[in-house]
Amino acid sequence: MEKLIEAITSVNSAINGVVWGPVMLVLLVGTGAYLTIRTGCIQATKFGYIWRRTFGSLFKKSGKSSKGTKNLTAFEAVSTALASTVGTGNIAGVTGAIFAGGPGAVFWMWVAAFFGMFTKFSEIVLAVKYRQVDKNGVHYGGPMYYIEKGLGMKWLAVLFALLAGLASFGIGNIAQGAEISSSLQNLFGISGLAAGIILAVIVAVVILGGAKRIGQFASYLVPFMAIFYIIAGVAIIILRITDVPAAFATIFRSAFSMEAVGGGIFGYAMMVAMRQGFARGVFSNEAGLGSAPIAHAASDTKDPVEQGMWGVFEVFVDTIIICTITAMAVILSGVLEAGSTDVFGGNGAAAAAAFNAILPGSIGGIVLQISLLLFSLTTILGWSYYGECCWRYLSHGSKAVNLLYKLVFIAVCVVGATGSGALMWDISDTLNGMMAIPNLIALLLMSGTVIKITRDYFKNPLHR
């Protein structure tokens, strides 16, 4: 058995190196860059309009409530999507990227996010255009539907759904359960088994209520957890405000460093920073992976572009705001002088050390543990819906398969919380990256559709 596990680990490691390697990362960012150029860089030129149509709509009564409707509001849909994207990667992942690639990784993370805004916009536009409606008037969709309906490539749609459906158990469940268990143990001394049971009960109450309940739950919890973390980040910046200009200077200088690290080739430092930044930016906001469009397809928004703008908002919040807060805490705290996160016992522990170094008392560690707890919980809920939609597609809407998936998903929560499944995490990381391949193929082949829909929308004088 040990030899079999070693063989699986070795094969998975090799595949992962390709899936999350330089070529794939360039393709992910390059797709966003291509689409951005073709449509006139609307995430920048139309940013004010997009901000008013998204964030501005939150202050209107019609944008908050969906009582009495069968579908999600635009905000509930983006909350569900943010629930899955805002996770441990925003804290532990960003910290690891900076230690591995230097402060310059932050700049390339921003670059990935900038182009990722339009990648996610495009995914959502296609998801809304090709979404389906069941006999009860409920919307559903995602990459598997626009790949099948828009491209006529059923096999590619099945491949995407299968990879995403499997990944929902790993990255969307087991890995997050381990983080929740760790946080509950650190905060309250709760055992892994007890944490798993508590988590399973909470997840069951929410996901057995269907997409509507997941969306409503996320619409309340996601804003709270984001504001909680942002307030902590603002406090850190204020406490070290005199060091902020130097921190930004370090980021830009490191991003274009042409040093030869460790006797390596000239410019190697810049290449490492770029790879780490791209990888963390893409992994964090999931632009191009094809997950978030599944949530957005369930919205009650009629116009694809109207919902697509929430994708721009989503990436901005996830990466430009939340990931940057983590990055600034790490750079301003001085923990980078330790040289490696191993000194602290891991990426998450290094992030906690950064917060503790700036915030008074032990409040920094508490903030990190609570944030990790909330981020992980919402990620589980968001991915439960993604997995449900994928298995429904594969089973042609079988109610029995739907219920079985939910029951297995709930049970797996206990597995993750008890510390099992390290290999499952690695495999799911690979599956998560592989999801992007069929989705990127669809985005590139259907780019003309996205461009036409976008240009037609902004030709309307009311949309300028």
Salt bridges, closest charged atoms under 4 A:
GLU76 OE1 - LYS212 NZ 3.89
GLU148 OE2 - LYS149 NZ 3.92
GLU148 OE1 - LYS154 NZ 3.58
GLU306 OE1 - ARG53 NH2 2.91
GLU314 OE2 - LYS120 NZ 2.62
GLU314 OE1 - HIS296 NE2 2.82
GLU388 OE2 - LYS406 NZ 3.76
ASP456 OD2 - LYS452 NZ 2.85
